[in-house]
Amino acid sequence: MSKSLVYANSLNINANTSQILNFNISGNTSYEVQFLVTGQVPTDTVITVFGTDSLGNVIHYQKVLQQELTEIAQLNP
């Protein structure tokens, strides 16, 4: 199976705030999310990834919480 880059974003988030990003990946059988966190205390950043259906409802088996993420050495296209 080959991968192709669909979205690439750069995002700055201020302390004690949250940000929700939505991406349309309909028609794909799978997806991968990669992120790089930088800052004075990057471990204070919490990231969660949710898949949603066409109505915006969370697909519970496509929910990945912070503690379930896998750390990688570098981002890969």
PDB file of N, CA, C, O and CB in Angstrom:
ATOM      1  N   MET A   1       0.850  -1.173   0.000  1.00  0.00           N
ATOM      2  CA  MET A   1       0.000   0.000   0.000  1.00  0.00           C
ATOM      3  C   MET A   1       0.897   1.238   0.000  1.00  0.00           C
ATOM      4  O   MET A   1       1.832   1.327   0.796  1.00  0.00           O
ATOM      5  CB  MET A   1      -0.968  -0.003   1.226  1.00  0.00           C
ATOM      6  N   SER A   2       0.623   2.168  -0.866  1.00  0.00           N
ATOM      7  CA  SER A   2       1.418   3.391  -0.924  1.00  0.00           C
ATOM      8  C   SER A   2       0.719   4.514  -0.170  1.00  0.00           C
ATOM      9  O   SER A   2      -0.502   4.518  -0.021  1.00  0.00           O
ATOM     10  CB  SER A   2       1.673   3.803  -2.383  1.00  0.00           C
ATOM     11  N   LYS A   3       1.516   5.462   0.298  1.00  0.00           N
ATOM     12  CA  LYS A   3       1.000   6.634   0.997  1.00  0.00           C
ATOM     13  C   LYS A   3       1.096   7.845   0.088  1.00  0.00           C
ATOM     14  O   LYS A   3       1.988   7.932  -0.755  1.00  0.00           O
ATOM     15  CB  LYS A   3       1.770   6.878   2.314  1.00  0.00           C
ATOM     16  N   SER A   4       0.179   8.770   0.263  1.00  0.00           N
ATOM     17  CA  SER A   4       0.280  10.043  -0.436  1.00  0.00           C
ATOM     18  C   SER A   4      -0.134  11.150   0.526  1.00  0.00           C
ATOM     19  O   SER A   4      -1.108  11.012   1.266  1.00  0.00           O
ATOM     20  CB  SER A   4      -0.602  10.056  -1.726  1.00  0.00           C
ATOM     21  N   LEU A   5       0.607  12.234   0.507  1.00  0.00           N
ATOM     22  CA  LEU A   5       0.335  13.366   1.376  1.00  0.00           C
ATOM     23  C   LEU A   5      -0.934  14.070   0.911  1.00  0.00           C
ATOM     24  O   LEU A   5      -1.049  14.447  -0.255  1.00  0.00           O
ATOM     25  CB  LEU A   5       1.530  14.345   1.395  1.00  0.00           C
ATOM     26  N   VAL A   6      -1.874  14.243   1.813  1.00  0.00           N
ATOM     27  CA  VAL A   6      -3.130  14.894   1.484  1.00  0.00           C
ATOM     28  C   VAL A   6      -3.169  16.294   2.082  1.00  0.00           C
ATOM     29  O   VAL A   6      -3.596  17.238   1.418  1.00  0.00           O
ATOM     30  CB  VAL A   6      -4.319  14.061   1.983  1.00  0.00           C
ATOM     31  N   TYR A   7      -2.729  16.437   3.328  1.00  0.00           N
ATOM     32  CA  TYR A   7      -2.712  17.724   4.016  1.00  0.00           C
ATOM     33  C   TYR A   7      -1.385  17.898   4.752  1.00  0.00           C
ATOM     34  O   TYR A   7      -0.824  16.937   5.278  1.00  0.00           O
ATOM     35  CB  TYR A   7      -3.903  17.836   5.003  1.00  0.00           C
ATOM     36  N   ALA A   8      -0.896  19.127   4.781  1.00  0.00           N
ATOM     37  CA  ALA A   8       0.257  19.497   5.604  1.00  0.00           C
ATOM     38  C   ALA A   8      -0.050  20.875   6.182  1.00  0.00           C
ATOM     39  O   ALA A   8      -0.352  21.811   5.442  1.00  0.00           O
ATOM     40  CB  ALA A   8       1.614  19.498   4.768  1.00  0.00           C
ATOM     41  N   ASN A   9       0.026  20.995   7.486  1.00  0.00           N
ATOM     42  CA  ASN A   9      -0.318  22.253   8.148  1.00  0.00           C
ATOM     43  C   ASN A   9       0.747  22.629   9.165  1.00  0.00           C
ATOM     44  O   ASN A   9       1.412  21.768   9.741  1.00  0.00           O
ATOM     45  CB  ASN A   9      -1.691  22.149   8.830  1.00  0.00           C
ATOM     46  N   SER A  10       0.895  23.920   9.371  1.00  0.00           N
ATOM     47  CA  SER A  10       1.691  24.452  10.460  1.00  0.00           C
ATOM     48  C   SER A  10       0.730  25.218  11.353  1.00  0.00           C
ATOM     49  O   SER A  10      -0.088  25.999  10.865  1.00  0.00           O
ATOM     50  CB  SER A  10       2.871  25.364   9.942  1.00  0.00           C
ATOM     51  N   LEU A  11       0.824  25.001  12.645  1.00  0.00           N
ATOM     52  CA  LEU A  11      -0.151  25.571  13.564  1.00  0.00           C
ATOM     53  C   LEU A  11       0.547  26.038  14.828  1.00  0.00           C
ATOM     54  O   LEU A  11       1.344  25.301  15.408  1.00  0.00           O
ATOM     55  CB  LEU A  11      -1.253  24.550  13.899  1.00  0.00           C
ATOM     56  N   ASN A  12       0.254  27.254  15.257  1.00  0.00           N
ATOM     57  CA  ASN A  12       0.743  27.771  16.530  1.00  0.00           C
ATOM     58  C   ASN A  12      -0.449  27.876  17.477  1.00  0.00           C
ATOM     59  O   ASN A  12      -1.484  28.447  17.132  1.00  0.00           O
ATOM     60  CB  ASN A  12       1.457  29.161  16.352  1.00  0.00           C
ATOM     61  N   ILE A  13      -0.291  27.324  18.658  1.00  0.00           N
ATOM     62  CA  ILE A  13      -1.355  27.348  19.653  1.00  0.00           C
ATOM     63  C   ILE A  13      -0.813  27.984  20.923  1.00  0.00           C
ATOM     64  O   ILE A  13       0.234  27.578  21.427  1.00  0.00           O
ATOM     65  CB  ILE A  13      -1.899  25.916  19.934  1.00  0.00           C
ATOM     66  N   ASN A  14      -1.515  28.971  21.436  1.00  0.00           N
ATOM     67  CA  ASN A  14      -1.110  29.632  22.673  1.00  0.00           C
ATOM     68  C   ASN A  14      -1.374  28.735  23.875  1.00  0.00           C
ATOM     69  O   ASN A  14      -2.212  27.835  23.817  1.00  0.00           O
ATOM     70  CB  ASN A  14      -1.846  30.966  22.836  1.00  0.00           C
ATOM     71  N   ALA A  15      -0.653  28.987  24.964  1.00  0.00           N
ATOM     72  CA  ALA A  15      -0.820  28.229  26.198  1.00  0.00           C
ATOM     73  C   ALA A  15      -2.261  28.314  26.691  1.00  0.00           C
ATOM     74  O   ALA A  15      -2.930  29.334  26.525  1.00  0.00           O
ATOM     75  CB  ALA A  15       0.143  28.741  27.278  1.00  0.00           C
ATOM     76  N   ASN A  16      -2.721  27.233  27.295  1.00  0.00           N
ATOM     77  CA  ASN A  16      -4.059  27.142  27.903  1.00  0.00           C
ATOM     78  C   ASN A  16      -5.194  27.385  26.914  1.00  0.00           C
ATOM     79  O   ASN A  16      -6.241  27.917  27.282  1.00  0.00           O
ATOM     80  CB  ASN A  16      -4.172  28.132  29.033  1.00  0.00           C
ATOM     81  N   THR A  17      -4.987  27.000  25.672  1.00  0.00           N
ATOM     82  CA  THR A  17      -6.032  27.093  24.657  1.00  0.00           C
ATOM     83  C   THR A  17      -6.167  25.741  23.966  1.00  0.00           C
ATOM     84  O   THR A  17      -5.379  24.828  24.213  1.00  0.00           O
ATOM     85  CB  THR A  17      -5.716  28.217  23.625  1.00  0.00           C
ATOM     86  N   SER A  18      -7.149  25.623  23.116  1.00  0.00           N
ATOM     87  CA  SER A  18      -7.309  24.398  22.331  1.00  0.00           C
ATOM     88  C   SER A  18      -7.597  24.765  20.886  1.00  0.00           C
ATOM     89  O   SER A  18      -7.994  25.890  20.582  1.00  0.00           O
ATOM     90  CB  SER A  18      -8.443  23.508  22.906  1.00  0.00           C
ATOM     91  N   GLN A  19      -7.397  23.827  20.024  1.00  0.00           N
ATOM     92  CA  GLN A  19      -7.619  24.036  18.595  1.00  0.00           C
ATOM     93  C   GLN A  19      -8.168  22.750  18.009  1.00  0.00           C
ATOM     94  O   GLN A  19      -7.663  21.669  18.311  1.00  0.00           O
ATOM     95  CB  GLN A  19      -6.306  24.470  17.868  1.00  0.00           C
ATOM     96  N   ILE A  20      -9.180  22.846  17.186  1.00  0.00           N
ATOM     97  CA  ILE A  20      -9.733  21.691  16.491  1.00  0.00           C
ATOM     98  C   ILE A  20      -9.528  21.904  15.001  1.00  0.00           C
ATOM     99  O   ILE A  20      -9.900  22.945  14.457  1.00  0.00           O
ATOM    100  CB  ILE A  20     -11.249  21.482  16.834  1.00  0.00           C
ATOM    101  N   LEU A  21      -8.941  20.925  14.350  1.00  0.00           N
ATOM    102  CA  LEU A  21      -8.748  20.972  12.904  1.00  0.00           C
ATOM    103  C   LEU A  21      -9.567  19.858  12.276  1.00  0.00           C
ATOM    104  O   LEU A  21      -9.591  18.740  12.791  1.00  0.00           O
ATOM    105  CB  LEU A  21      -7.240  20.840  12.525  1.00  0.00           C
ATOM    106  N   ASN A  22     -10.226  20.146  11.187  1.00  0.00           N
ATOM    107  CA  ASN A  22     -11.012  19.152  10.458  1.00  0.00           C
ATOM    108  C   ASN A  22     -10.437  18.998   9.060  1.00  0.00           C
ATOM    109  O   ASN A  22     -10.119  19.984   8.395  1.00  0.00           O
ATOM    110  CB  ASN A  22     -12.514  19.554  10.398  1.00  0.00           C
ATOM    111  N   PHE A  23     -10.310  17.756   8.622  1.00  0.00           N
ATOM    112  CA  PHE A  23      -9.804  17.458   7.288  1.00  0.00           C
ATOM    113  C   PHE A  23     -10.733  16.459   6.625  1.00  0.00           C
ATOM    114  O   PHE A  23     -11.134  15.477   7.249  1.00  0.00           O
ATOM    115  CB  PHE A  23      -8.354  16.911   7.346  1.00  0.00           C
ATOM    116  N   ASN A  24     -11.076  16.693   5.380  1.00  0.00           N
ATOM    117  CA  ASN A  24     -11.938  15.785   4.631  1.00  0.00           C
ATOM    118  C   ASN A  24     -11.069  14.735   3.951  1.00  0.00           C
ATOM    119  O   ASN A  24     -10.291  15.043   3.048  1.00  0.00           O
ATOM    120  CB  ASN A  24     -12.799  16.558   3.585  1.00  0.00           C
ATOM    121  N   ILE A  25     -11.211  13.509   4.392  1.00  0.00           N
ATOM    122  CA  ILE A  25     -10.462  12.410   3.783  1.00  0.00           C
ATOM    123  C   ILE A  25     -11.416  11.326   3.286  1.00  0.00           C
ATOM    124  O   ILE A  25     -11.046  10.155   3.200  1.00  0.00           O
ATOM    125  CB  ILE A  25      -9.454  11.817   4.790  1.00  0.00           C
ATOM    126  N   SER A  26     -12.634  11.722   2.963  1.00  0.00           N
ATOM    127  CA  SER A  26     -13.628  10.745   2.514  1.00  0.00           C
ATOM    128  C   SER A  26     -13.119   9.995   1.284  1.00  0.00           C
ATOM    129  O   SER A  26     -12.414  10.553   0.442  1.00  0.00           O
ATOM    130  CB  SER A  26     -14.973  11.442   2.198  1.00  0.00           C
ATOM    131  N   GLY A  27     -13.483   8.746   1.203  1.00  0.00           N
ATOM    132  CA  GLY A  27     -13.055   7.903   0.090  1.00  0.00           C
ATOM    133  C   GLY A  27     -11.763   7.161   0.362  1.00  0.00           C
ATOM    134  O   GLY A  27     -11.396   6.281  -0.417  1.00  0.00           O
ATOM    135  N   ASN A  28     -11.062   7.482   1.435  1.00  0.00           N
ATOM    136  CA  ASN A  28      -9.831   6.784   1.788  1.00  0.00           C
ATOM    137  C   ASN A  28     -10.141   5.626   2.730  1.00  0.00           C
ATOM    138  O   ASN A  28     -11.019   5.731   3.586  1.00  0.00           O
ATOM    139  CB  ASN A  28      -8.818   7.754   2.435  1.00  0.00           C
ATOM    140  N   THR A  29      -9.423   4.537   2.569  1.00  0.00           N
ATOM    141  CA  THR A  29      -9.656   3.379   3.427  1.00  0.00           C
ATOM    142  C   THR A  29      -8.873   3.456   4.733  1.00  0.00           C
ATOM    143  O   THR A  29      -9.190   2.747   5.688  1.00  0.00           O
ATOM    144  CB  THR A  29      -9.291   2.111   2.691  1.00  0.00           C
ATOM    145  N   SER A  30      -7.859   4.309   4.783  1.00  0.00           N
ATOM    146  CA  SER A  30      -7.084   4.483   6.010  1.00  0.00           C
ATOM    147  C   SER A  30      -6.404   5.846   5.975  1.00  0.00           C
ATOM    148  O   SER A  30      -6.328   6.496   4.932  1.00  0.00           O
ATOM    149  CB  SER A  30      -6.032   3.342   6.180  1.00  0.00           C
ATOM    150  N   TYR A  31      -5.914   6.261   7.135  1.00  0.00           N
ATOM    151  CA  TYR A  31      -5.196   7.528   7.210  1.00  0.00           C
ATOM    152  C   TYR A  31      -4.175   7.459   8.329  1.00  0.00           C
ATOM    153  O   TYR A  31      -4.284   6.649   9.249  1.00  0.00           O
ATOM    154  CB  TYR A  31      -6.169   8.708   7.429  1.00  0.00           C
ATOM    155  N   GLU A  32      -3.182   8.329   8.230  1.00  0.00           N
ATOM    156  CA  GLU A  32      -2.134   8.435   9.241  1.00  0.00           C
ATOM    157  C   GLU A  32      -1.959   9.912   9.566  1.00  0.00           C
ATOM    158  O   GLU A  32      -1.958  10.756   8.669  1.00  0.00           O
ATOM    159  CB  GLU A  32      -0.784   7.792   8.748  1.00  0.00           C
ATOM    160  N   VAL A  33      -1.812  10.219  10.837  1.00  0.00           N
ATOM    161  CA  VAL A  33      -1.603  11.592  11.285  1.00  0.00           C
ATOM    162  C   VAL A  33      -0.236  11.666  11.925  1.00  0.00           C
ATOM    163  O   VAL A  33       0.082  10.873  12.811  1.00  0.00           O
ATOM    164  CB  VAL A  33      -2.716  12.053  12.278  1.00  0.00           C
ATOM    165  N   GLN A  34       0.582  12.619  11.482  1.00  0.00           N
ATOM    166  CA  GLN A  34       1.896  12.850  12.078  1.00  0.00           C
ATOM    167  C   GLN A  34       1.951  14.288  12.561  1.00  0.00           C
ATOM    168  O   GLN A  34       1.408  15.186  11.917  1.00  0.00           O
ATOM    169  CB  GLN A  34       3.047  12.555  11.063  1.00  0.00           C
ATOM    170  N   PHE A  35       2.604  14.507  13.687  1.00  0.00           N
ATOM    171  CA  PHE A  35       2.731  15.861  14.209  1.00  0.00           C
ATOM    172  C   PHE A  35       4.052  16.003  14.939  1.00  0.00           C
ATOM    173  O   PHE A  35       4.609  15.036  15.459  1.00  0.00           O
ATOM    174  CB  PHE A  35       1.556  16.205  15.141  1.00  0.00           C
ATOM    175  N   LEU A  36       4.537  17.232  14.963  1.00  0.00           N
ATOM    176  CA  LEU A  36       5.768  17.589  15.656  1.00  0.00           C
ATOM    177  C   LEU A  36       5.421  18.705  16.620  1.00  0.00           C
ATOM    178  O   LEU A  36       4.925  19.753  16.207  1.00  0.00           O
ATOM    179  CB  LEU A  36       6.906  18.019  14.655  1.00  0.00           C
ATOM    180  N   VAL A  37       5.677  18.489  17.899  1.00  0.00           N
ATOM    181  CA  VAL A  37       5.369  19.479  18.924  1.00  0.00           C
ATOM    182  C   VAL A  37       6.670  20.122  19.371  1.00  0.00           C
ATOM    183  O   VAL A  37       7.617  19.431  19.747  1.00  0.00           O
ATOM    184  CB  VAL A  37       4.616  18.836  20.132  1.00  0.00           C
ATOM    185  N   THR A  38       6.711  21.458  19.329  1.00  0.00           N
ATOM    186  CA  THR A  38       7.887  22.190  19.802  1.00  0.00           C
ATOM    187  C   THR A  38       7.424  23.237  20.806  1.00  0.00           C
ATOM    188  O   THR A  38       6.241  23.570  20.860  1.00  0.00           O
ATOM    189  CB  THR A  38       8.665  22.856  18.614  1.00  0.00           C
ATOM    190  N   GLY A  39       8.324  23.737  21.574  1.00  0.00           N
ATOM    191  CA  GLY A  39       7.991  24.762  22.553  1.00  0.00           C
ATOM    192  C   GLY A  39       8.851  24.597  23.791  1.00  0.00           C
ATOM    193  O   GLY A  39       9.711  23.718  23.856  1.00  0.00           O
ATOM    194  N   GLN A  40       8.610  25.451  24.769  1.00  0.00           N
ATOM    195  CA  GLN A  40       9.409  25.393  25.988  1.00  0.00           C
ATOM    196  C   GLN A  40       9.191  24.092  26.743  1.00  0.00           C
ATOM    197  O   GLN A  40      10.143  23.520  27.275  1.00  0.00           O
ATOM    198  CB  GLN A  40       9.084  26.570  26.885  1.00  0.00           C
ATOM    199  N   VAL A  41       7.961  23.620  26.799  1.00  0.00           N
ATOM    200  CA  VAL A  41       7.651  22.356  27.471  1.00  0.00           C
ATOM    201  C   VAL A  41       6.718  21.552  26.574  1.00  0.00           C
ATOM    202  O   VAL A  41       5.517  21.494  26.837  1.00  0.00           O
ATOM    203  CB  VAL A  41       7.004  22.601  28.881  1.00  0.00           C
ATOM    204  N   PRO A  42       7.251  20.922  25.504  1.00  0.00           N
ATOM    205  CA  PRO A  42       6.377  20.221  24.557  1.00  0.00           C
ATOM    206  C   PRO A  42       5.594  19.076  25.193  1.00  0.00           C
ATOM    207  O   PRO A  42       4.559  18.675  24.660  1.00  0.00           O
ATOM    208  CB  PRO A  42       7.195  19.686  23.413  1.00  0.00           C
ATOM    209  N   THR A  43       6.063  18.542  26.321  1.00  0.00           N
ATOM    210  CA  THR A  43       5.328  17.455  26.968  1.00  0.00           C
ATOM    211  C   THR A  43       4.039  17.942  27.620  1.00  0.00           C
ATOM    212  O   THR A  43       3.208  17.125  28.018  1.00  0.00           O
ATOM    213  CB  THR A  43       6.203  16.782  28.007  1.00  0.00           C
ATOM    214  N   ASP A  44       3.857  19.257  27.737  1.00  0.00           N
ATOM    215  CA  ASP A  44       2.611  19.804  28.277  1.00  0.00           C
ATOM    216  C   ASP A  44       1.519  19.913  27.217  1.00  0.00           C
ATOM    217  O   ASP A  44       0.419  20.383  27.509  1.00  0.00           O
ATOM    218  CB  ASP A  44       2.865  21.170  28.888  1.00  0.00           C
ATOM    219  N   THR A  45       1.808  19.487  26.004  1.00  0.00           N
ATOM    220  CA  THR A  45       0.839  19.535  24.917  1.00  0.00           C
ATOM    221  C   THR A  45       0.126  18.195  24.815  1.00  0.00           C
ATOM    222  O   THR A  45       0.770  17.146  24.814  1.00  0.00           O
ATOM    223  CB  THR A  45       1.527  19.892  23.577  1.00  0.00           C
ATOM    224  N   VAL A  46      -1.190  18.223  24.730  1.00  0.00           N
ATOM    225  CA  VAL A  46      -1.983  17.005  24.610  1.00  0.00           C
ATOM    226  C   VAL A  46      -2.622  16.987  23.228  1.00  0.00           C
ATOM    227  O   VAL A  46      -3.289  17.943  22.832  1.00  0.00           O
ATOM    228  CB  VAL A  46      -3.067  16.916  25.735  1.00  0.00           C
ATOM    229  N   ILE A  47      -2.418  15.904  22.502  1.00  0.00           N
ATOM    230  CA  ILE A  47      -2.980  15.755  21.159  1.00  0.00           C
ATOM    231  C   ILE A  47      -3.838  14.503  21.133  1.00  0.00           C
ATOM    232  O   ILE A  47      -3.432  13.448  21.619  1.00  0.00           O
ATOM    233  CB  ILE A  47      -1.857  15.684  20.075  1.00  0.00           C
ATOM    234  N   THR A  48      -5.018  14.629  20.566  1.00  0.00           N
ATOM    235  CA  THR A  48      -5.926  13.503  20.392  1.00  0.00           C
ATOM    236  C   THR A  48      -6.442  13.550  18.956  1.00  0.00           C
ATOM    237  O   THR A  48      -6.724  14.626  18.428  1.00  0.00           O
ATOM    238  CB  THR A  48      -7.109  13.545  21.433  1.00  0.00           C
ATOM    239  N   VAL A  49      -6.562  12.395  18.335  1.00  0.00           N
ATOM    240  CA  VAL A  49      -7.031  12.304  16.952  1.00  0.00           C
ATOM    241  C   VAL A  49      -8.337  11.521  16.942  1.00  0.00           C
ATOM    242  O   VAL A  49      -8.430  10.434  17.513  1.00  0.00           O
ATOM    243  CB  VAL A  49      -5.960  11.626  16.026  1.00  0.00           C
ATOM    244  N   PHE A  50      -9.351  12.096  16.279  1.00  0.00           N
ATOM    245  CA  PHE A  50     -10.656  11.446  16.170  1.00  0.00           C
ATOM    246  C   PHE A  50     -11.052  11.334  14.711  1.00  0.00           C
ATOM    247  O   PHE A  50     -10.871  12.278  13.942  1.00  0.00           O
ATOM    248  CB  PHE A  50     -11.728  12.222  16.963  1.00  0.00           C
ATOM    249  N   GLY A  51     -11.586  10.201  14.330  1.00  0.00           N
ATOM    250  CA  GLY A  51     -12.258  10.073  13.048  1.00  0.00           C
ATOM    251  C   GLY A  51     -13.720  10.425  13.263  1.00  0.00           C
ATOM    252  O   GLY A  51     -14.276  10.110  14.315  1.00  0.00           O
ATOM    253  N   THR A  52     -14.352  11.067  12.296  1.00  0.00           N
ATOM    254  CA  THR A  52     -15.773  11.399  12.396  1.00  0.00           C
ATOM    255  C   THR A  52     -16.511  10.913  11.157  1.00  0.00           C
ATOM    256  O   THR A  52     -15.918  10.730  10.093  1.00  0.00           O
ATOM    257  CB  THR A  52     -15.970  12.919  12.578  1.00  0.00           C
ATOM    258  N   ASP A  53     -17.801  10.710  11.311  1.00  0.00           N
ATOM    259  CA  ASP A  53     -18.623  10.320  10.165  1.00  0.00           C
ATOM    260  C   ASP A  53     -19.085  11.565   9.412  1.00  0.00           C
ATOM    261  O   ASP A  53     -18.695  12.681   9.756  1.00  0.00           O
ATOM    262  CB  ASP A  53     -19.842   9.477  10.623  1.00  0.00           C
ATOM    263  N   SER A  54     -19.905  11.378   8.395  1.00  0.00           N
ATOM    264  CA  SER A  54     -20.322  12.506   7.554  1.00  0.00           C
ATOM    265  C   SER A  54     -21.167  13.532   8.303  1.00  0.00           C
ATOM    266  O   SER A  54     -21.348  14.651   7.822  1.00  0.00           O
ATOM    267  CB  SER A  54     -21.096  11.996   6.365  1.00  0.00           C
ATOM    268  N   LEU A  55     -21.688  13.164   9.476  1.00  0.00           N
ATOM    269  CA  LEU A  55     -22.485  14.097  10.284  1.00  0.00           C
ATOM    270  C   LEU A  55     -21.650  14.755  11.382  1.00  0.00           C
ATOM    271  O   LEU A  55     -22.168  15.560  12.156  1.00  0.00           O
ATOM    272  CB  LEU A  55     -23.676  13.369  10.908  1.00  0.00           C
ATOM    273  N   GLY A  56     -20.359  14.416  11.456  1.00  0.00           N
ATOM    274  CA  GLY A  56     -19.497  15.001  12.470  1.00  0.00           C
ATOM    275  C   GLY A  56     -19.464  14.243  13.776  1.00  0.00           C
ATOM    276  O   GLY A  56     -18.868  14.715  14.744  1.00  0.00           O
ATOM    277  N   ASN A  57     -20.098  13.064  13.831  1.00  0.00           N
ATOM    278  CA  ASN A  57     -20.084  12.246  15.041  1.00  0.00           C
ATOM    279  C   ASN A  57     -18.783  11.471  15.148  1.00  0.00           C
ATOM    280  O   ASN A  57     -18.289  10.948  14.149  1.00  0.00           O
ATOM    281  CB  ASN A  57     -21.275  11.284  15.057  1.00  0.00           C
ATOM    282  N   VAL A  58     -18.222  11.393  16.351  1.00  0.00           N
ATOM    283  CA  VAL A  58     -16.980  10.662  16.568  1.00  0.00           C
ATOM    284  C   VAL A  58     -17.201   9.177  16.308  1.00  0.00           C
ATOM    285  O   VAL A  58     -18.168   8.582  16.784  1.00  0.00           O
ATOM    286  CB  VAL A  58     -16.454  10.889  18.001  1.00  0.00           C
ATOM    287  N   ILE A  59     -16.283   8.591  15.540  1.00  0.00           N
ATOM    288  CA  ILE A  59     -16.280   7.147  15.319  1.00  0.00           C
ATOM    289  C   ILE A  59     -15.368   6.578  16.406  1.00  0.00           C
ATOM    290  O   ILE A  59     -14.148   6.723  16.333  1.00  0.00           O
ATOM    291  CB  ILE A  59     -15.782   6.753  13.839  1.00  0.00           C
ATOM    292  N   HIS A  60     -15.953   5.936  17.406  1.00  0.00           N
ATOM    293  CA  HIS A  60     -15.216   5.574  18.611  1.00  0.00           C
ATOM    294  C   HIS A  60     -14.044   4.627  18.350  1.00  0.00           C
ATOM    295  O   HIS A  60     -13.039   4.704  19.057  1.00  0.00           O
ATOM    296  CB  HIS A  60     -16.151   4.944  19.597  1.00  0.00           C
ATOM    297  N   TYR A  61     -14.137   3.750  17.372  1.00  0.00           N
ATOM    298  CA  TYR A  61     -13.002   2.873  17.087  1.00  0.00           C
ATOM    299  C   TYR A  61     -11.907   3.589  16.295  1.00  0.00           C
ATOM    300  O   TYR A  61     -10.864   2.994  16.026  1.00  0.00           O
ATOM    301  CB  TYR A  61     -13.473   1.647  16.320  1.00  0.00           C
ATOM    302  N   GLN A  62     -12.120   4.854  15.915  1.00  0.00           N
ATOM    303  CA  GLN A  62     -11.105   5.661  15.249  1.00  0.00           C
ATOM    304  C   GLN A  62     -10.631   6.798  16.152  1.00  0.00           C
ATOM    305  O   GLN A  62     -10.181   7.834  15.663  1.00  0.00           O
ATOM    306  CB  GLN A  62     -11.649   6.222  13.933  1.00  0.00           C
ATOM    307  N   LYS A  63     -10.729   6.609  17.448  1.00  0.00           N
ATOM    308  CA  LYS A  63     -10.296   7.619  18.415  1.00  0.00           C
ATOM    309  C   LYS A  63      -8.940   7.183  18.971  1.00  0.00           C
ATOM    310  O   LYS A  63      -8.793   6.063  19.459  1.00  0.00           O
ATOM    311  CB  LYS A  63     -11.355   7.804  19.572  1.00  0.00           C
ATOM    312  N   VAL A  64      -7.948   8.081  18.894  1.00  0.00           N
ATOM    313  CA  VAL A  64      -6.620   7.783  19.418  1.00  0.00           C
ATOM    314  C   VAL A  64      -6.284   8.837  20.459  1.00  0.00           C
ATOM    315  O   VAL A  64      -6.194  10.025  20.147  1.00  0.00           O
ATOM    316  CB  VAL A  64      -5.546   7.747  18.280  1.00  0.00           C
ATOM    317  N   LEU A  65      -6.099   8.399  21.688  1.00  0.00           N
ATOM    318  CA  LEU A  65      -5.780   9.306  22.781  1.00  0.00           C
ATOM    319  C   LEU A  65      -4.276   9.479  22.920  1.00  0.00           C
ATOM    320  O   LEU A  65      -3.504   8.680  22.390  1.00  0.00           O
ATOM    321  CB  LEU A  65      -6.376   8.795  24.091  1.00  0.00           C
ATOM    322  N   GLN A  66      -3.863  10.510  23.624  1.00  0.00           N
ATOM    323  CA  GLN A  66      -2.449  10.839  23.803  1.00  0.00           C
ATOM    324  C   GLN A  66      -1.627   9.611  24.202  1.00  0.00           C
ATOM    325  O   GLN A  66      -0.581   9.352  23.606  1.00  0.00           O
ATOM    326  CB  GLN A  66      -2.296  11.934  24.858  1.00  0.00           C
ATOM    327  N   GLN A  67      -2.076   8.868  25.184  1.00  0.00           N
ATOM    328  CA  GLN A  67      -1.294   7.738  25.693  1.00  0.00           C
ATOM    329  C   GLN A  67      -1.215   6.572  24.708  1.00  0.00           C
ATOM    330  O   GLN A  67      -0.415   5.658  24.904  1.00  0.00           O
ATOM    331  CB  GLN A  67      -1.887   7.254  26.993  1.00  0.00           C
ATOM    332  N   GLU A  68      -2.026   6.589  23.659  1.00  0.00           N
ATOM    333  CA  GLU A  68      -2.018   5.533  22.651  1.00  0.00           C
ATOM    334  C   GLU A  68      -1.150   5.871  21.440  1.00  0.00           C
ATOM    335  O   GLU A  68      -0.968   5.027  20.562  1.00  0.00           O
ATOM    336  CB  GLU A  68      -3.427   5.256  22.198  1.00  0.00           C
ATOM    337  N   LEU A  69      -0.616   7.078  21.379  1.00  0.00           N
ATOM    338  CA  LEU A  69       0.177   7.503  20.234  1.00  0.00           C
ATOM    339  C   LEU A  69       1.546   6.834  20.253  1.00  0.00           C
ATOM    340  O   LEU A  69       2.048   6.451  21.310  1.00  0.00           O
ATOM    341  CB  LEU A  69       0.330   9.029  20.223  1.00  0.00           C
ATOM    342  N   THR A  70       2.140   6.697  19.076  1.00  0.00           N
ATOM    343  CA  THR A  70       3.458   6.109  18.933  1.00  0.00           C
ATOM    344  C   THR A  70       4.450   7.198  18.562  1.00  0.00           C
ATOM    345  O   THR A  70       4.230   7.940  17.605  1.00  0.00           O
ATOM    346  CB  THR A  70       3.453   4.983  17.876  1.00  0.00           C
ATOM    347  N   GLU A  71       5.534   7.299  19.307  1.00  0.00           N
ATOM    348  CA  GLU A  71       6.545   8.309  19.001  1.00  0.00           C
ATOM    349  C   GLU A  71       7.427   7.812  17.864  1.00  0.00           C
ATOM    350  O   GLU A  71       7.848   6.655  17.849  1.00  0.00           O
ATOM    351  CB  GLU A  71       7.400   8.639  20.254  1.00  0.00           C
ATOM    352  N   ILE A  72       7.700   8.701  16.912  1.00  0.00           N
ATOM    353  CA  ILE A  72       8.600   8.376  15.799  1.00  0.00           C
ATOM    354  C   ILE A  72       9.772   9.351  15.814  1.00  0.00           C
ATOM    355  O   ILE A  72       9.663  10.454  16.349  1.00  0.00           O
ATOM    356  CB  ILE A  72       7.847   8.433  14.425  1.00  0.00           C
ATOM    357  N   ALA A  73      10.884   8.944  15.229  1.00  0.00           N
ATOM    358  CA  ALA A  73      12.105   9.767  15.270  1.00  0.00           C
ATOM    359  C   ALA A  73      11.990  11.041  14.448  1.00  0.00           C
ATOM    360  O   ALA A  73      12.525  12.078  14.838  1.00  0.00           O
ATOM    361  CB  ALA A  73      13.285   8.962  14.777  1.00  0.00           C
ATOM    362  N   GLN A  74      11.301  10.977  13.318  1.00  0.00           N
ATOM    363  CA  GLN A  74      11.137  12.157  12.467  1.00  0.00           C
ATOM    364  C   GLN A  74       9.892  11.990  11.633  1.00  0.00           C
ATOM    365  O   GLN A  74       9.407  10.875  11.440  1.00  0.00           O
ATOM    366  CB  GLN A  74      12.374  12.380  11.563  1.00  0.00           C
ATOM    367  N   LEU A  75       9.368  13.109  11.132  1.00  0.00           N
ATOM    368  CA  LEU A  75       8.189  13.056  10.282  1.00  0.00           C
ATOM    369  C   LEU A  75       8.548  12.440   8.940  1.00  0.00           C
ATOM    370  O   LEU A  75       9.633  12.676   8.408  1.00  0.00           O
ATOM    371  CB  LEU A  75       7.590  14.458  10.091  1.00  0.00           C
ATOM    372  N   ASN A  76       7.644  11.660   8.404  1.00  0.00           N
ATOM    373  CA  ASN A  76       7.860  11.009   7.109  1.00  0.00           C
ATOM    374  C   ASN A  76       6.723  11.355   6.162  1.00  0.00           C
ATOM    375  O   ASN A  76       5.553  11.237   6.528  1.00  0.00           O
ATOM    376  CB  ASN A  76       7.979   9.475   7.272  1.00  0.00           C
ATOM    377  N   PRO A  77       7.053  11.779   4.950  1.00  0.00           N
ATOM    378  CA  PRO A  77       5.990  12.077   3.984  1.00  0.00           C
ATOM    379  C   PRO A  77       5.296  10.803   3.525  1.00  0.00           C
ATOM    380  O   PRO A  77       4.375  10.860   2.710  1.00  0.00           O
ATOM    381  CB  PRO A  77       6.559  12.831   2.773  1.00  0.00           C
TER     382      PRO A  77
END
